[in-house]
Each structure stands twice: as C-alpha cells, then as structure tokens.
Amino acid sequence: MNIAADIKMQFLFQLRAQGVTDSRVLTAMEHVDRGAFLTGLFQKRAYDDVPLAIACGQTISQPSIVGLMTQALDVQPRDKVLEIGTGSGYQAAILARLARRVYTVDRYKRLTRDAETTFNALNINNITAITADGSLGLPDQSPFDRILVTAAAEDPPSTLLAQLRIGGIMVLPVGQSDTVQRLIRVTKTQTGLDYEELRTVRFVPLVEGVGQD
C-alpha cells in the first residue's frame, strides 16, 4: 500500500471513530482533498483531525466536525443547500458532492475569491460563492432544502429559518463565542420547529455585516 492510500485509510478510520458513519459522507470526504484548501506548512497537516488557521483570522474546521455536521444535515441528491461561512471552501466542496446546488456565503471577499479559485482547480461546478452578510442568508434564492451555518449564533437566526422550506433541515452551533456551544439540528415542520442537540463544539461567532479584508 502506498503512503497516500495509507494516510487516506487512517483518515477514514479516524472519521468513523468520531461517529461519522454515513457512507455517502465518508465517500465525499474521501474524494475531497482537504490539502487543496490549505496553504504552506498547514498542507502537511491536512489529514490531522484538528482545526487549522486560514486567512482573515478564520479556521478550517477539523474533519470529524465537518463530517458530523454534514451527516446531521442529511443532504439528498436533489437538494439546494445554503452554507453560511465559506471559510476555506472545504465544507462547501463536501456538500457539493452530495447536493444538486450549493450556495456559500462569507463576509470576507478574500475567502470567497480564494475558495472559488480552489473550486475551479478541482473542477467543482455546482457551487456559487458570494460575498455578503451571512446573517441575512440569500432570500432571493430561497427556499433552501438544507442550511448549514459554520459560525455560532446565540439563537438560530430567524432570517435563516424563514429561508428553510417545510421539511428542511438546518444544522448550526448555538451559544456565546466565549463559552461552550451546542451543535443543534433544526427541522422545519408544518406545525413548527423541532430541535435536537447533537454535541458540544467551538466555532467563531456569526458576525453581521461584510468584512474589510
């Protein structure tokens, strides 16, 4: 077995050990190279299960959290997905292998521009990256089948819940940025919203407005 295959096998074993068991999610993560979304010395740590620094003071989430959030979102092949917080673009690339169309929004133009460059290099053509205030979502493209938020809000934003279709699912971290947060799954039903707590996490806060970087 060559070194690359051995590393990939260890990576998948690590994901399973952390609770990522959905075969479609594991296959997507096997085929999306996390190293393509990192630069410099961090590329050597692409398959470590740790968050790593990227531009604009942001981070690329650890793979097990990406896997668990994707698994909780239960993306279907015909789904239209909204991601709030593009970051490196790694999470969007995973979603793009599972969904029909992904819209990803970040407040930093540098991040959306760099992510688009990576998507093009990897020949991923079903992602639209937009620089905008993520807390507002994308009302012009709503409703969405799935919404994933990769920054923590004190409560699920009502503006985003309004853009989720009936039967849709939103996964996001909830809690103040300086305390332990809870990852929750919200399912929108005909009669209201069903909430499920999944695990403790730590994410950067969801900030309103567009960044200057």
C-alpha positions as CSV (number, residue, x, y, z in Angstrom):
1,M,0.0,0.0,0.0
2,N,1.4,3.4,-0.9
3,I,1.8,6.2,1.7
4,A,-1.1,8.3,0.3
5,A,-3.5,5.3,0.4
6,D,-2.4,4.6,4.0
7,I,-3.0,8.1,5.1
8,K,-6.4,8.1,3.5
9,M,-7.3,4.9,5.2
10,Q,-6.3,6.3,8.6
11,F,-8.3,9.4,7.8
12,L,-11.5,7.5,7.2
13,F,-10.9,5.3,10.2
14,Q,-10.5,8.4,12.3
15,L,-13.8,9.8,11.0
16,R,-15.6,6.6,11.8
17,A,-14.2,6.5,15.3
18,Q,-15.6,10.0,15.9
19,G,-19.1,8.9,14.8
20,V,-19.1,9.7,11.0
21,T,-20.8,6.5,9.7
22,D,-22.9,7.7,6.7
23,S,-21.3,6.0,3.7
24,R,-22.2,8.9,1.3
25,V,-20.5,11.4,3.6
26,L,-17.4,9.2,4.0
27,T,-17.1,8.8,0.3
28,A,-17.4,12.5,-0.3
29,M,-14.7,13.2,2.3
30,E,-12.5,10.5,0.8
31,H,-12.7,12.3,-2.6
32,V,-12.2,15.9,-1.5
33,D,-8.6,16.7,-0.7
34,R,-8.5,18.9,2.4
35,G,-4.9,19.8,1.5
36,A,-6.2,21.7,-1.6
37,F,-7.9,24.2,0.8
38,L,-4.8,24.9,2.9
39,T,-1.5,26.7,2.1
40,G,2.1,26.5,3.3
41,L,3.0,24.2,6.2
42,F,-0.6,23.6,7.0
43,Q,-0.9,21.4,3.9
44,K,1.2,18.7,5.7
45,R,-1.4,18.5,8.4
46,A,-4.4,18.3,6.1
47,Y,-5.4,14.9,7.4
48,D,-5.0,15.6,11.1
49,D,-8.3,15.9,12.9
50,V,-7.6,19.4,14.1
51,P,-8.8,22.9,13.1
52,L,-6.2,24.9,11.2
53,A,-5.7,28.6,10.6
54,I,-6.7,30.2,7.3
55,A,-6.8,33.8,6.1
56,C,-8.8,36.6,7.7
57,G,-8.4,35.2,11.2
58,Q,-10.7,32.3,10.4
59,T,-10.2,28.5,10.6
60,I,-10.9,25.4,8.6
61,S,-12.9,23.0,10.9
62,Q,-11.5,19.7,12.0
63,P,-12.6,16.9,9.6
64,S,-14.6,15.0,12.2
65,I,-16.7,18.1,12.8
66,V,-17.2,18.7,9.1
67,G,-18.3,15.0,8.8
68,L,-20.7,15.1,11.7
69,M,-22.3,18.3,10.6
70,T,-22.7,17.0,7.0
71,Q,-24.1,13.8,8.3
72,A,-26.6,15.6,10.5
73,L,-27.7,17.7,7.6
74,D,-28.8,14.6,5.7
75,V,-28.2,16.1,2.2
76,Q,-30.1,14.5,-0.6
77,P,-29.1,14.4,-4.3
78,R,-31.7,17.0,-5.5
79,D,-31.2,19.4,-2.6
80,K,-30.4,23.0,-2.8
81,V,-28.1,23.9,0.1
82,L,-27.1,27.2,1.7
83,E,-23.9,27.4,3.7
84,I,-23.2,30.4,5.9
85,G,-19.4,30.8,6.4
86,T,-17.4,29.7,3.3
87,G,-14.1,29.9,5.1
88,S,-11.6,27.8,3.1
89,G,-14.4,26.3,0.9
90,Y,-13.7,22.7,2.2
91,Q,-17.1,22.2,3.7
92,A,-18.9,23.5,0.6
93,A,-16.9,21.1,-1.5
94,I,-18.1,18.2,0.6
95,L,-21.7,19.4,0.3
96,A,-21.3,19.8,-3.5
97,R,-20.7,16.0,-3.8
98,L,-24.0,15.3,-2.1
99,A,-26.3,18.1,-3.3
100,R,-27.6,19.4,-6.6
101,R,-26.5,23.0,-5.9
102,V,-24.6,24.7,-3.1
103,Y,-24.7,28.5,-2.3
104,T,-22.0,29.5,0.1
105,V,-21.7,33.0,1.7
106,D,-18.9,34.6,3.5
107,R,-18.4,38.2,4.8
108,Y,-14.8,38.2,3.5
109,K,-14.2,38.7,-0.2
110,R,-10.7,37.2,0.0
111,L,-12.1,34.0,1.3
112,T,-14.9,33.6,-1.3
113,R,-12.4,34.6,-4.0
114,D,-9.8,32.0,-2.9
115,A,-12.5,29.4,-2.4
116,E,-13.7,29.9,-6.0
117,T,-10.2,29.5,-7.3
118,T,-9.9,26.2,-5.5
119,F,-13.3,25.0,-6.7
120,N,-12.3,25.8,-10.3
121,A,-9.0,24.0,-9.9
122,L,-10.9,20.9,-8.6
123,N,-13.5,21.2,-11.4
124,I,-16.3,21.6,-8.9
125,N,-19.0,23.5,-10.8
126,N,-22.2,23.3,-8.7
127,I,-21.1,25.9,-6.0
128,T,-21.9,29.6,-6.1
129,A,-19.7,31.6,-3.7
130,I,-21.0,35.0,-2.7
131,T,-19.5,37.8,-0.5
132,A,-22.3,39.1,1.7
133,D,-23.7,39.4,5.2
134,G,-24.3,35.7,6.0
135,S,-26.7,36.5,8.8
136,L,-29.2,37.7,6.2
137,G,-28.9,34.5,4.1
138,L,-29.9,34.6,0.5
139,P,-33.6,35.4,0.3
140,D,-33.6,35.7,-3.5
141,Q,-32.6,32.0,-3.8
142,S,-34.8,30.7,-1.0
143,P,-36.3,28.4,0.0
144,F,-33.5,26.0,0.7
145,D,-33.7,22.3,1.4
146,R,-30.8,22.4,3.8
147,I,-28.9,25.2,5.6
148,L,-25.5,24.8,7.3
149,V,-24.1,27.5,9.5
150,T,-20.4,27.3,10.4
151,A,-20.4,30.2,12.9
152,A,-22.1,30.4,16.3
153,A,-25.2,32.5,16.9
154,E,-26.8,32.9,20.3
155,D,-30.1,31.5,18.8
156,P,-31.0,30.1,15.4
157,P,-31.4,33.2,13.2
158,S,-35.0,33.8,12.3
159,T,-33.9,35.2,8.9
160,L,-32.3,31.9,8.0
161,L,-35.2,29.8,9.4
162,A,-37.5,31.8,7.2
163,Q,-35.5,30.7,4.2
164,L,-35.8,27.0,5.0
165,R,-38.5,25.1,3.3
166,I,-41.0,23.0,5.1
167,G,-39.4,19.6,5.8
168,G,-35.9,21.2,5.5
169,I,-33.1,20.9,8.0
170,M,-30.7,23.5,9.4
171,V,-27.5,22.5,11.4
172,L,-25.6,25.1,13.3
173,P,-23.7,25.8,16.5
174,V,-25.6,27.8,19.1
175,G,-24.1,29.7,22.1
176,Q,-21.9,32.6,23.0
177,S,-18.5,32.7,21.4
178,D,-16.6,32.7,24.7
179,T,-18.4,29.6,26.1
180,V,-19.0,26.0,25.1
181,Q,-21.5,25.9,22.2
182,R,-24.0,23.2,21.3
183,L,-24.4,21.9,17.8
184,I,-28.1,21.6,17.0
185,R,-30.2,20.3,14.2
186,V,-33.5,22.2,13.5
187,T,-36.2,20.5,11.3
188,K,-38.9,22.8,10.0
189,T,-42.3,21.1,10.0
190,Q,-45.9,22.1,9.1
191,T,-46.5,22.8,12.8
192,G,-43.3,24.5,13.9
193,L,-39.6,23.7,14.6
194,D,-38.1,20.6,16.0
195,Y,-34.8,21.0,17.8
196,E,-32.2,18.3,18.5
197,E,-28.9,18.8,20.4
198,L,-26.0,16.9,18.9
199,R,-22.8,17.7,20.8
200,T,-20.6,20.4,22.2
201,V,-18.5,22.4,19.7
202,R,-16.5,25.6,19.4
203,F,-16.8,27.9,16.4
204,V,-16.1,31.6,15.6
205,P,-19.1,33.9,16.2
206,L,-21.6,34.7,13.5
207,V,-20.9,38.4,12.8
208,E,-23.2,40.7,10.9
209,G,-22.0,42.9,8.1
210,V,-19.3,42.4,5.4
211,G,-15.6,42.3,6.4
212,Q,-12.9,44.7,5.2
213,D,-10.3,42.0,4.4
